[in-house]
Structure formats: structure tokens, C-alpha cells
Amino acid sequence: QVQLVESGGGLVQAGGSLGLSCQASGRTFSISAMAWFRQGPGKEREFVGAIKWIGGSTRYADSVQGRFTISRDNAKNTVALQMNSLKPEDTAVYYCAAKVGPASYGFYTGRDSYDFWGQGTQVTVSS
């Protein structure tokens, strides 16, 4: 089992920045990748970005490419999401997710590919 706890959400004006953090605990040695998803009001949960636990390569959704950055600290078992140039449409509950098992060559962007989830943290961007 892997437990995930997000922190850092809040209210920010459009054009501003906000950072989220995800603390992993438990069987963290089994993690191969971590990702951020978000779910806006009345919308499906969507992929934001992912990072490979070994190597640290990243992939982002087109909607956040160039504005959001994912990083990880393996020693602390944390993953961060730095969000810049925020837009009202970025308003959502942001979830951290972990995929366990063997590392893969590609990236997984589907919700069903991830095994463990945090409780989510609200990000609200005002216009």
C-alpha cells in the first residue's frame, strides 16, 4: 500500500502561481511513476502531468504544457506541482496518484493506470 497526501491548494488570481506537494508513504519503493490529475466542476477527472520515479522524465497535458512543472524528491518521497500563469479554467480539485510495479518505457495518462490516490486539494483561480 502507498498513502498519498496532497497539500498547498488555495485561492489565487489569474496569472498568479501556486505550488502543490504530494507526500508519499508506505511501500514507496514500489512506485514507478507519479502523476497529477484534476477534476473541475462538472467535469471528468483529467490528466495533468506525470513523472517517472527513476530518471525523473516528465510528460504534460497540452493544456498545461509550458505553465506547469512536476518535480520529485526521491529521498523525501515527495512530488511537487508548480503552477504558473494560472487561468480560471485551471480551477479544480487536484489529485496526486501513484503507479506501482515495473517501470515502463512510456507514460500512463489514464486514471485506471494508477493504483493509489490522494484525497485531493482544491485550487481556485479567480478572474
N, CA, C and O atoms as a GROMACS GRO file, in nm:
protein
  508
    1GLN      N    1   0.083  -0.120   0.000
    1GLN     CA    2   0.000   0.000   0.000
    1GLN      C    3   0.087   0.125   0.000
    1GLN      O    4   0.194   0.129   0.061
    2VAL      N    5   0.040   0.225  -0.068
    2VAL     CA    6   0.105   0.356  -0.070
    2VAL      C    7   0.001   0.459  -0.029
    2VAL      O    8  -0.111   0.461  -0.082
    3GLN      N    9   0.037   0.544   0.063
    3GLN     CA   10  -0.052   0.651   0.105
    3GLN      C   11   0.000   0.784   0.047
    3GLN      O   12   0.121   0.810   0.045
    4LEU      N   13  -0.094   0.866   0.001
    4LEU     CA   14  -0.059   0.994  -0.062
    4LEU      C   15  -0.137   1.106   0.005
    4LEU      O   16  -0.258   1.095   0.027
    5VAL      N   17  -0.068   1.213   0.036
    5VAL     CA   18  -0.133   1.329   0.098
    5VAL      C   19  -0.089   1.454   0.024
    5VAL      O   20   0.029   1.487   0.020
    6GLU      N   21  -0.188   1.525  -0.035
    6GLU     CA   22  -0.158   1.649  -0.105
    6GLU      C   23  -0.169   1.768  -0.010
    6GLU      O   24  -0.239   1.763   0.091
    7SER      N   25  -0.097   1.874  -0.045
    7SER     CA   26  -0.107   1.998   0.030
    7SER      C   27  -0.074   2.113  -0.063
    7SER      O   28  -0.015   2.094  -0.169
    8GLY      N   29  -0.113   2.233  -0.021
    8GLY     CA   30  -0.073   2.352  -0.095
    8GLY      C   31  -0.180   2.418  -0.178
    8GLY      O   32  -0.153   2.520  -0.242
    9GLY      N   33  -0.301   2.364  -0.181
    9GLY     CA   34  -0.405   2.427  -0.260
    9GLY      C   35  -0.447   2.560  -0.200
    9GLY      O   36  -0.406   2.597  -0.090
   10GLY      N   37  -0.531   2.632  -0.275
   10GLY     CA   38  -0.578   2.760  -0.224
   10GLY      C   39  -0.639   2.844  -0.334
   10GLY      O   40  -0.670   2.795  -0.443
   11LEU      N   41  -0.655   2.972  -0.303
   11LEU     CA   42  -0.714   3.068  -0.394
   11LEU      C   43  -0.604   3.159  -0.449
   11LEU      O   44  -0.520   3.209  -0.374
   12VAL      N   45  -0.606   3.179  -0.580
   12VAL     CA   46  -0.505   3.264  -0.644
   12VAL      C   47  -0.571   3.339  -0.759
   12VAL      O   48  -0.667   3.291  -0.819
   13GLN      N   49  -0.520   3.456  -0.789
   13GLN     CA   50  -0.573   3.533  -0.901
   13GLN      C   51  -0.516   3.482  -1.033
   13GLN      O   52  -0.407   3.424  -1.038
   14ALA      N   53  -0.591   3.504  -1.138
   14ALA     CA   54  -0.545   3.465  -1.271
   14ALA      C   55  -0.409   3.530  -1.299
   14ALA      O   56  -0.387   3.647  -1.269
   15GLY      N   57  -0.322   3.451  -1.357
   15GLY     CA   58  -0.187   3.498  -1.385
   15GLY      C   59  -0.089   3.470  -1.274
   15GLY      O   60   0.032   3.486  -1.290
   16GLY      N   61  -0.140   3.427  -1.161
   16GLY     CA   62  -0.055   3.400  -1.046
   16GLY      C   63   0.001   3.259  -1.048
   16GLY      O   64  -0.017   3.184  -1.144
   17SER      N   65   0.070   3.226  -0.940
   17SER     CA   66   0.137   3.096  -0.927
   17SER      C   67   0.096   3.028  -0.797
   17SER      O   68   0.059   3.093  -0.699
   18LEU      N   69   0.105   2.897  -0.799
   18LEU     CA   70   0.072   2.818  -0.681
   18LEU      C   71   0.149   2.687  -0.689
   18LEU      O   72   0.167   2.632  -0.798
   19GLY      N   73   0.195   2.638  -0.575
   19GLY     CA   74   0.265   2.511  -0.573
   19GLY      C   75   0.192   2.409  -0.489
   19GLY      O   76   0.143   2.440  -0.381
   20LEU      N   77   0.184   2.288  -0.539
   20LEU     CA   78   0.124   2.177  -0.467
   20LEU      C   79   0.233   2.076  -0.434
   20LEU      O   80   0.334   2.064  -0.504
   21SER      N   81   0.212   2.003  -0.327
   21SER     CA   82   0.305   1.898  -0.287
   21SER      C   83   0.228   1.772  -0.256
   21SER      O   84   0.114   1.778  -0.210
   22CYS      N   85   0.290   1.658  -0.281
   22CYS     CA   86   0.231   1.529  -0.252
   22CYS      C   87   0.333   1.446  -0.175
   22CYS      O   88   0.444   1.420  -0.223
   23GLN      N   89   0.295   1.406  -0.055
   23GLN     CA   90   0.384   1.325   0.028
   23GLN      C   91   0.341   1.179   0.019
   23GLN      O   92   0.226   1.145   0.048
   24ALA      N   93   0.433   1.094  -0.021
   24ALA     CA   94   0.404   0.951  -0.029
   24ALA      C   95   0.463   0.879   0.092
   24ALA      O   96   0.569   0.916   0.142
   25SER      N   97   0.391   0.777   0.139
   25SER     CA   98   0.440   0.695   0.249
   25SER      C   99   0.396   0.552   0.227
   25SER      O  100   0.315   0.524   0.138
   26GLY      N  101   0.449   0.461   0.306
   26GLY     CA  102   0.418   0.321   0.289
   26GLY      C  103   0.521   0.253   0.200
   26GLY      O  104   0.641   0.276   0.216
   27ARG      N  105   0.475   0.171   0.107
   27ARG     CA  106   0.564   0.094   0.020
   27ARG      C  107   0.612   0.179  -0.098
   27ARG      O  108   0.586   0.148  -0.214
   28THR      N  109   0.682   0.286  -0.065
   28THR     CA  110   0.724   0.381  -0.169
   28THR      C  111   0.828   0.322  -0.262
   28THR      O  112   0.847   0.371  -0.373
   29PHE      N  113   0.897   0.218  -0.218
   29PHE     CA  114   0.997   0.155  -0.304
   29PHE      C  115   0.934   0.093  -0.428
   29PHE      O  116   1.002   0.067  -0.527
   30SER      N  117   0.803   0.069  -0.422
   30SER     CA  118   0.732   0.005  -0.533
   30SER      C  119   0.682   0.103  -0.638
   30SER      O  120   0.630   0.063  -0.742
   31ILE      N  121   0.698   0.233  -0.611
   31ILE     CA  122   0.647   0.335  -0.704
   31ILE      C  123   0.733   0.341  -0.830
   31ILE      O  124   0.856   0.346  -0.821
   32SER      N  125   0.670   0.340  -0.946
   32SER     CA  126   0.741   0.356  -1.073
   32SER      C  127   0.712   0.492  -1.137
   32SER      O  128   0.795   0.543  -1.213
   33ALA      N  129   0.596   0.549  -1.107
   33ALA     CA  130   0.562   0.680  -1.162
   33ALA      C  131   0.458   0.746  -1.074
   33ALA      O  132   0.382   0.679  -1.004
   34MET      N  133   0.457   0.877  -1.078
   34MET     CA  134   0.353   0.952  -1.009
   34MET      C  135   0.296   1.055  -1.104
   34MET      O  136   0.362   1.100  -1.198
   35ALA      N  137   0.173   1.092  -1.076
   35ALA     CA  138   0.104   1.183  -1.166
   35ALA      C  139   0.014   1.278  -1.088
   35ALA      O  140  -0.019   1.254  -0.972
   36TRP      N  141  -0.023   1.384  -1.155
   36TRP     CA  142  -0.125   1.476  -1.106
   36TRP      C  143  -0.242   1.473  -1.202
   36TRP      O  144  -0.227   1.478  -1.324
   37PHE      N  145  -0.359   1.464  -1.144
   37PHE     CA  146  -0.484   1.474  -1.218
   37PHE      C  147  -0.564   1.589  -1.157
   37PHE      O  148  -0.533   1.636  -1.047
   38ARG      N  149  -0.666   1.632  -1.228
   38ARG     CA  150  -0.754   1.734  -1.172
   38ARG      C  151  -0.896   1.710  -1.218
   38ARG      O  152  -0.921   1.650  -1.322
   39GLN      N  153  -0.990   1.758  -1.136
   39GLN     CA  154  -1.131   1.745  -1.169
   39GLN      C  155  -1.200   1.878  -1.142
   39GLN      O  156  -1.217   1.918  -1.026
   40GLY      N  157  -1.239   1.945  -1.250
   40GLY     CA  158  -1.308   2.071  -1.237
   40GLY      C  159  -1.457   2.050  -1.214
   40GLY      O  160  -1.506   1.938  -1.228
   41PRO      N  161  -1.529   2.154  -1.179
   41PRO     CA  162  -1.672   2.143  -1.153
   41PRO      C  163  -1.746   2.087  -1.274
   41PRO      O  164  -1.738   2.142  -1.384
   42GLY      N  165  -1.818   1.978  -1.253
   42GLY     CA  166  -1.896   1.918  -1.360
   42GLY      C  167  -1.815   1.851  -1.469
   42GLY      O  168  -1.867   1.820  -1.576
   43LYS      N  169  -1.688   1.828  -1.443
   43LYS     CA  170  -1.601   1.768  -1.546
   43LYS      C  171  -1.547   1.634  -1.502
   43LYS      O  172  -1.551   1.598  -1.384
   44GLU      N  173  -1.496   1.559  -1.599
   44GLU     CA  174  -1.429   1.434  -1.570
   44GLU      C  175  -1.290   1.463  -1.512
   44GLU      O  176  -1.232   1.569  -1.535
   45ARG      N  177  -1.239   1.367  -1.436
   45ARG     CA  178  -1.103   1.381  -1.385
   45ARG      C  179  -1.008   1.367  -1.504
   45ARG      O  180  -1.019   1.272  -1.581
   46GLU      N  181  -0.915   1.461  -1.517
   46GLU     CA  182  -0.826   1.462  -1.633
   46GLU      C  183  -0.680   1.462  -1.592
   46GLU      O  184  -0.642   1.510  -1.485
   47PHE      N  185  -0.599   1.409  -1.681
   47PHE     CA  186  -0.454   1.402  -1.662
   47PHE      C  187  -0.393   1.541  -1.672
   47PHE      O  188  -0.427   1.617  -1.762
   48VAL      N  189  -0.304   1.573  -1.579
   48VAL     CA  190  -0.230   1.699  -1.582
   48VAL      C  191  -0.085   1.675  -1.622
   48VAL      O  192  -0.032   1.741  -1.711
   49GLY      N  193  -0.022   1.581  -1.556
   49GLY     CA  194   0.117   1.551  -1.586
   49GLY      C  195   0.165   1.434  -1.504
   49GLY      O  196   0.102   1.396  -1.405
   50ALA      N  197   0.278   1.377  -1.545
   50ALA     CA  198   0.334   1.261  -1.476
   50ALA      C  199   0.485   1.270  -1.474
   50ALA      O  200   0.546   1.338  -1.557
   51ILE      N  201   0.544   1.200  -1.380
   51ILE     CA  202   0.689   1.195  -1.368
   51ILE      C  203   0.731   1.053  -1.334
   51ILE      O  204   0.668   0.987  -1.252
   52LYS      N  205   0.837   1.008  -1.396
   52LYS     CA  206   0.889   0.875  -1.366
   52LYS      C  207   0.974   0.882  -1.240
   52LYS      O  208   1.056   0.972  -1.222
   53TRP      N  209   0.953   0.785  -1.153
   53TRP     CA  210   1.023   0.786  -1.025
   53TRP      C  211   1.173   0.772  -1.041
   53TRP      O  212   1.251   0.835  -0.969
   54ILE      N  213   1.214   0.689  -1.137
   54ILE     CA  214   1.355   0.673  -1.170
   54ILE      C  215   1.382   0.753  -1.298
   54ILE      O  216   1.319   0.731  -1.401
   55GLY      N  217   1.474   0.844  -1.288
   55GLY     CA  218   1.510   0.924  -1.404
   55GLY      C  219   1.446   1.062  -1.405
   55GLY      O  220   1.508   1.160  -1.447
   56GLY      N  221   1.323   1.069  -1.359
   56GLY     CA  222   1.256   1.198  -1.346
   56GLY      C  223   1.203   1.258  -1.473
   56GLY      O  224   1.171   1.377  -1.475
   57SER      N  225   1.193   1.181  -1.580
   57SER     CA  226   1.136   1.238  -1.702
   57SER      C  227   0.989   1.268  -1.682
   57SER      O  228   0.922   1.202  -1.602
   58THR      N  229   0.939   1.366  -1.754
   58THR     CA  230   0.803   1.415  -1.734
   58THR      C  231   0.724   1.420  -1.863
   58THR      O  232   0.779   1.421  -1.973
   59ARG      N  233   0.594   1.423  -1.845
   59ARG     CA  234   0.503   1.443  -1.958
   59ARG      C  235   0.386   1.526  -1.907
   59ARG      O  236   0.343   1.509  -1.793
   60TYR      N  237   0.335   1.616  -1.991
   60TYR     CA  238   0.228   1.706  -1.950
   60TYR      C  239   0.113   1.703  -2.050
   60TYR      O  240   0.130   1.672  -2.168
   61ALA      N  241  -0.004   1.737  -1.999
   61ALA     CA  242  -0.119   1.759  -2.087
   61ALA      C  243  -0.094   1.887  -2.166
   61ALA      O  244  -0.026   1.978  -2.119
   62ASP      N  245  -0.148   1.892  -2.287
   62ASP     CA  246  -0.128   2.009  -2.372
   62ASP      C  247  -0.177   2.137  -2.304
   62ASP      O  248  -0.120   2.244  -2.324
   63SER      N  249  -0.282   2.124  -2.225
   63SER     CA  250  -0.344   2.241  -2.163
   63SER      C  251  -0.254   2.308  -2.059
   63SER      O  252  -0.275   2.425  -2.026
   64VAL      N  253  -0.154   2.236  -2.008
   64VAL     CA  254  -0.069   2.293  -1.903
   64VAL      C  255   0.077   2.301  -1.945
   64VAL      O  256   0.160   2.355  -1.873
   65GLN      N  257   0.108   2.246  -2.062
   65GLN     CA  258   0.246   2.244  -2.110
   65GLN      C  259   0.303   2.386  -2.112
   65GLN      O  260   0.240   2.478  -2.166
   66GLY      N  261   0.421   2.403  -2.054
   66GLY     CA  262   0.484   2.533  -2.051
   66GLY      C  263   0.445   2.620  -1.933
   66GLY      O  264   0.509   2.721  -1.907
   67ARG      N  265   0.340   2.581  -1.862
   67ARG     CA  266   0.295   2.658  -1.745
   67ARG      C  267   0.316   2.580  -1.615
   67ARG      O  268   0.344   2.640  -1.511
   68PHE      N  269   0.302   2.449  -1.620
   68PHE     CA  270   0.314   2.365  -1.502
   68PHE      C  271   0.443   2.284  -1.509
   68PHE      O  272   0.489   2.247  -1.617
   69THR      N  273   0.500   2.258  -1.393
   69THR     CA  274   0.622   2.179  -1.383
   69THR      C  275   0.609   2.079  -1.269
   69THR      O  276   0.573   2.115  -1.157
   70ILE      N  277   0.639   1.953  -1.299
   70ILE     CA  278   0.638   1.848  -1.198
   70ILE      C  279   0.783   1.814  -1.163
   70ILE      O  280   0.869   1.804  -1.251
   71SER      N  281   0.809   1.796  -1.034
   71SER     CA  282   0.940   1.753  -0.989
   71SER      C  283   0.923   1.653  -0.876
   71SER      O  284   0.816   1.646  -0.815
   72ARG      N  285   1.026   1.578  -0.848
   72ARG     CA  286   1.017   1.482  -0.737
   72ARG      C  287   1.146   1.481  -0.658
   72ARG      O  288   1.254   1.513  -0.708
   73ASP      N  289   1.132   1.442  -0.532
   73ASP     CA  290   1.246   1.425  -0.443
   73ASP      C  291   1.237   1.283  -0.390
   73ASP      O  292   1.160   1.255  -0.298
   74ASN      N  293   1.314   1.194  -0.448
   74ASN     CA  294   1.305   1.054  -0.411
   74ASN      C  295   1.342   1.030  -0.265
   74ASN      O  296   1.283   0.944  -0.198
   75ALA      N  297   1.436   1.106  -0.216
   75ALA     CA  298   1.481   1.087  -0.077
   75ALA      C  299   1.370   1.121   0.021
   75ALA      O  300   1.358   1.059   0.126
   76LYS      N  301   1.289   1.222  -0.013
   76LYS     CA  302   1.180   1.265   0.075
   76LYS      C  303   1.047   1.204   0.036
   76LYS      O  304   0.947   1.222   0.106
   77ASN      N  305   1.045   1.130  -0.075
   77ASN     CA  306   0.922   1.070  -0.125
   77ASN      C  307   0.813   1.174  -0.150
   77ASN      O  308   0.697   1.155  -0.113
   78THR      N  309   0.852   1.283  -0.212
   78THR     CA  310   0.756   1.388  -0.243
   78THR      C  311   0.757   1.420  -0.392
   78THR      O  312   0.858   1.404  -0.461
   79VAL      N  313   0.643   1.464  -0.438
   79VAL     CA  314   0.628   1.513  -0.575
   79VAL      C  315   0.563   1.650  -0.567
   79VAL      O  316   0.468   1.672  -0.491
   80ALA      N  317   0.615   1.742  -0.645
   80ALA     CA  318   0.563   1.878  -0.644
   80ALA      C  319   0.503   1.913  -0.780
   80ALA      O  320   0.546   1.863  -0.884
   81LEU      N  321   0.405   2.000  -0.776
   81LEU     CA  322   0.346   2.055  -0.899
   81LEU      C  323   0.351   2.206  -0.887
   81LEU      O  324   0.278   2.265  -0.807
   82GLN      N  325   0.436   2.269  -0.965
   82GLN     CA  326   0.446   2.414  -0.968
   82GLN      C  327   0.360   2.465  -1.083
   82GLN      O  328   0.379   2.429  -1.199
   83MET      N  329   0.264   2.551  -1.048
   83MET     CA  330   0.169   2.601  -1.148
   83MET      C  331   0.188   2.751  -1.164
   83MET      O  332   0.172   2.828  -1.069
   84ASN      N  333   0.222   2.791  -1.284
   84ASN     CA  334   0.242   2.933  -1.316
   84ASN      C  335   0.140   2.979  -1.420
   84ASN      O  336   0.077   2.898  -1.487
   85SER      N  337   0.127   3.109  -1.432
   85SER     CA  338   0.034   3.167  -1.530
   85SER      C  339  -0.103   3.102  -1.522
   85SER      O  340  -0.161   3.062  -1.624
   86LEU      N  341  -0.154   3.091  -1.403
   86LEU     CA  342  -0.280   3.020  -1.380
   86LEU      C  343  -0.397   3.091  -1.446
   86LEU      O  344  -0.400   3.214  -1.455
   87LYS      N  345  -0.492   3.012  -1.492
   87LYS     CA  346  -0.613   3.060  -1.559
   87LYS      C  347  -0.735   3.014  -1.481
   87LYS      O  348  -0.729   2.914  -1.409
   88PRO      N  349  -0.846   3.085  -1.495
   88PRO     CA  350  -0.969   3.039  -1.426
   88PRO      C  351  -1.005   2.895  -1.460
   88PRO      O  352  -1.059   2.824  -1.376
   89GLU      N  353  -0.975   2.852  -1.582
   89GLU     CA  354  -1.009   2.715  -1.620
   89GLU      C  355  -0.920   2.610  -1.553
   89GLU      O  356  -0.945   2.490  -1.568
   90ASP      N  357  -0.818   2.654  -1.481
   90ASP     CA  358  -0.736   2.561  -1.403
   90ASP      C  359  -0.802   2.529  -1.267
   90ASP      O  360  -0.753   2.444  -1.193
   91THR      N  361  -0.912   2.596  -1.237
   91THR     CA  362  -0.982   2.570  -1.112
   91THR      C  363  -1.030   2.425  -1.108
   91THR      O  364  -1.101   2.379  -1.198
   92ALA      N  365  -0.992   2.355  -1.004
   92ALA     CA  366  -1.025   2.212  -0.992
   92ALA      C  367  -0.976   2.160  -0.859
   92ALA      O  368  -0.901   2.226  -0.787
   93VAL      N  369  -1.018   2.038  -0.829
   93VAL     CA  370  -0.955   1.962  -0.722
   93VAL      C  371  -0.840   1.886  -0.786
   93VAL      O  372  -0.860   1.813  -0.884
   94TYR      N  373  -0.722   1.902  -0.731
   94TYR     CA  374  -0.603   1.838  -0.785
   94TYR      C  375  -0.569   1.715  -0.702
   94TYR      O  376  -0.563   1.719  -0.579
   95TYR      N  377  -0.546   1.605  -0.773
   95TYR     CA  378  -0.517   1.477  -0.709
   95TYR      C  379  -0.377   1.428  -0.747
   95TYR      O  380  -0.334   1.440  -0.862
   96CYS      N  381  -0.310   1.374  -0.650
   96CYS     CA  382  -0.183   1.306  -0.670
   96CYS      C  383  -0.212   1.157  -0.684
   96CYS      O  384  -0.299   1.104  -0.615
   97ALA      N  385  -0.140   1.090  -0.774
   97ALA     CA  386  -0.161   0.948  -0.795
   97ALA      C  387  -0.027   0.877  -0.811
   97ALA      O  388   0.070   0.936  -0.858
   98ALA      N  389  -0.024   0.752  -0.772
   98ALA     CA  390   0.099   0.672  -0.782
   98ALA      C  391   0.073   0.543  -0.856
   98ALA      O  392  -0.029   0.477  -0.836
   99LYS      N  393   0.167   0.508  -0.941
   99LYS     CA  394   0.163   0.380  -1.010
   99LYS      C  395   0.275   0.294  -0.954
   99LYS      O  396   0.389   0.338  -0.945
  100VAL      N  397   0.243   0.173  -0.918
  100VAL     CA  398   0.342   0.081  -0.863
  100VAL      C  399   0.371  -0.029  -0.962
  100VAL      O  400   0.297  -0.049  -1.058
  101GLY      N  401   0.482  -0.100  -0.938
  101GLY     CA  402   0.518  -0.210  -1.024
  101GLY      C  403   0.634  -0.173  -1.115
  101GLY      O  404   0.698  -0.069  -1.096
  102PRO      N  405   0.662  -0.257  -1.214
  102PRO     CA  406   0.778  -0.234  -1.301
  102PRO      C  407   0.767  -0.103  -1.377
  102PRO      O  408   0.659  -0.061  -1.418
  103ALA      N  409   0.881  -0.040  -1.395
  103ALA     CA  410   0.884   0.085  -1.472
  103ALA      C  411   0.853   0.054  -1.619
  103ALA      O  412   0.885  -0.054  -1.669
  104SER      N  413   0.792   0.151  -1.685
  104SER     CA  414   0.758   0.134  -1.825
  104SER      C  415   0.834   0.233  -1.911
  104SER      O  416   0.887   0.333  -1.861
  105TYR      N  417   0.840   0.205  -2.040
  105TYR     CA  418   0.909   0.295  -2.132
  105TYR      C  419   0.829   0.423  -2.153
  105TYR      O  420   0.885   0.532  -2.157
  106GLY      N  421   0.699   0.410  -2.166
  106GLY     CA  422   0.615   0.524  -2.192
  106GLY      C  423   0.553   0.583  -2.067
  106GLY      O  424   0.588   0.546  -1.955
  107PHE      N  425   0.460   0.674  -2.089
  107PHE     CA  426   0.389   0.736  -1.979
  107PHE      C  427   0.243   0.691  -1.981
  107PHE      O  428   0.185   0.666  -2.087
  108TYR      N  429   0.187   0.681  -1.863
  108TYR     CA  430   0.046   0.647  -1.849
  108TYR      C  431  -0.032   0.774  -1.818
  108TYR      O  432   0.001   0.848  -1.725
  109THR      N  433  -0.136   0.799  -1.897
  109THR     CA  434  -0.215   0.919  -1.876
  109THR      C  435  -0.358   0.890  -1.834
  109THR      O  436  -0.434   0.982  -1.805
  110GLY      N  437  -0.395   0.764  -1.829
  110GLY     CA  438  -0.530   0.728  -1.791
  110GLY      C  439  -0.544   0.707  -1.641
  110GLY      O  440  -0.451   0.661  -1.574
  111ARG      N  441  -0.661   0.742  -1.589
  111ARG     CA  442  -0.684   0.727  -1.446
  111ARG      C  443  -0.667   0.583  -1.399
  111ARG      O  444  -0.613   0.557  -1.292
  112ASP      N  445  -0.713   0.490  -1.481
  112ASP     CA  446  -0.712   0.350  -1.441
  112ASP      C  447  -0.571   0.292  -1.432
  112ASP      O  448  -0.552   0.183  -1.378
  113SER      N  449  -0.474   0.364  -1.484
  113SER     CA  450  -0.336   0.315  -1.480
  113SER      C  451  -0.270   0.335  -1.345
  113SER      O  452  -0.164   0.278  -1.318
  114TYR      N  453  -0.330   0.416  -1.261
  114TYR     CA  454  -0.270   0.449  -1.132
  114TYR      C  455  -0.339   0.375  -1.020
  114TYR      O  456  -0.461   0.357  -1.019
  115ASP      N  457  -0.258   0.332  -0.924
  115ASP     CA  458  -0.304   0.238  -0.823
  115ASP      C  459  -0.347   0.305  -0.692
  115ASP      O  460  -0.435   0.255  -0.623
  116PHE      N  461  -0.287   0.417  -0.660
  116PHE     CA  462  -0.317   0.483  -0.533
  116PHE      C  463  -0.339   0.632  -0.557
  116PHE      O  464  -0.277   0.693  -0.645
  117TRP      N  465  -0.429   0.690  -0.476
  117TRP     CA  466  -0.469   0.828  -0.494
  117TRP      C  467  -0.470   0.901  -0.360
  117TRP      O  468  -0.497   0.843  -0.256
  118GLY      N  469  -0.440   1.031  -0.368
  118GLY     CA  470  -0.458   1.117  -0.252
  118GLY      C  471  -0.602   1.163  -0.242
  118GLY      O  472  -0.686   1.128  -0.325
  119GLN      N  473  -0.629   1.243  -0.140
  119GLN     CA  474  -0.765   1.287  -0.115
  119GLN      C  475  -0.801   1.410  -0.196
  119GLN      O  476  -0.919   1.445  -0.207
  120GLY      N  477  -0.702   1.476  -0.253
  120GLY     CA  478  -0.726   1.592  -0.337
  120GLY      C  479  -0.712   1.723  -0.261
  120GLY      O  480  -0.732   1.728  -0.140
  121THR      N  481  -0.676   1.827  -0.334
  121THR     CA  482  -0.666   1.960  -0.276
  121THR      C  483  -0.724   2.061  -0.375
  121THR      O  484  -0.699   2.053  -0.495
  122GLN      N  485  -0.802   2.155  -0.323
  122GLN     CA  486  -0.874   2.250  -0.407
  122GLN      C  487  -0.784   2.362  -0.452
  122GLN      O  488  -0.711   2.422  -0.372
  123VAL      N  489  -0.789   2.391  -0.582
  123VAL     CA  490  -0.723   2.508  -0.639
  123VAL      C  491  -0.829   2.592  -0.707
  123VAL      O  492  -0.901   2.544  -0.794
  124THR      N  493  -0.839   2.717  -0.667
  124THR     CA  494  -0.937   2.808  -0.725
  124THR      C  495  -0.864   2.928  -0.783
  124THR      O  496  -0.788   2.996  -0.713
  125VAL      N  497  -0.888   2.954  -0.911
  125VAL     CA  498  -0.825   3.067  -0.978
  125VAL      C  499  -0.933   3.169  -1.012
  125VAL      O  500  -1.025   3.140  -1.088
  126SER      N  501  -0.922   3.286  -0.954
  126SER     CA  502  -1.023   3.390  -0.977
  126SER      C  503  -0.981   3.480  -1.094
  126SER      O  504  -0.863   3.504  -1.118
  127SER      N  505  -1.082   3.527  -1.166
  127SER     CA  506  -1.054   3.611  -1.284
  127SER      C  507  -1.045   3.758  -1.247
  127SER      O  508  -1.023   3.842  -1.334
   0.00000   0.00000   0.00000
